[in-house]
C-alpha cells in the first residue's frame, strides 16, 4: 500500500503584540476547512505538530461528558470493576 506523501509548507513566525503567530494561506485554510475566526487545534506528537479544525458541536459534547464523569465518578468506578 502506498503511503501518502506529506505536503510541507514553510510558515514564517511573526510578532503580534507581545506574542508570536504564523500566517496561513487561503489554500491551507481551505484544506483545513477553516476560515478567519475559526478555532484550530494544534497537537504536538513525536513527528511534529498536527493542525485540525475544532468542531464546536464535538467540543460541547466532550464538555458535557467530562461534567457527567466528574459528577458520577463513584458510579463509573463501580462499573469499571
Residue pairs with C-beta under 8 A, 6 or more apart in sequence:
9 25
9 28
11 22
11 23
11 24
12 22
12 23
13 20
13 21
13 22
14 20
14 21
14 22
14 23
24 32
24 34
29 35
29 36
32 40
32 51
32 52
32 53
33 53
34 40
34 53
38 53
38 54
39 53
39 54
39 56
40 51
40 52
40 53
40 54
41 51
41 52
41 53
41 54
42 49
42 50
42 51
43 49
43 50
43 52
69 76
